[in-house]
Amino acid sequence: MTRHISDSERLTLAMLNKKETELKQAQEEIDQLKRQLKAMSGYITELKDSNKLLASQVNFLIHKQTTHA
């Protein structure tokens, strides 16, 4: 025999399903933001390395120019 579900139980289940869906969406958004943060951190690291290289090259060129002037 099937059990009759009351209106309040239906409402509670509907609210629970809605919250579960919201939590799932929030977790997906968090995961996406984490991936973006990781990618941006990698990009920033690459930019820092490039900046160090450029600064080194500038120093070398300035030193070369001053020694040959």
Residue, then its C-alpha position, 0 to 999 in steps of 0.5 A: m500500500t502506498r503512503h499518502i504524502s501530505d501537502s506539508e511534506r510535499l512542500t518540504l521536499a520541494m524546498l529541499n530539492k530547491k536548496e540541493t539544486e542551489l547548493k549544486q549550482a553554488q558548488e559548480e560556481i566555486d569550482q569554476l572560480k577556483r579554476q579561474l584563480k589557478a589560471m590567473s595565478g599561473y599567468i601572473t607568475e609567467l608575467k613576473d618571470s617575463n618582467k624579471l627577464l626584461a629588467s635583466q636585459v635592460n640592466f645589461l643594455i644600460h651597463k653595455q652602453t655605459t661601458h662603451a660610451 
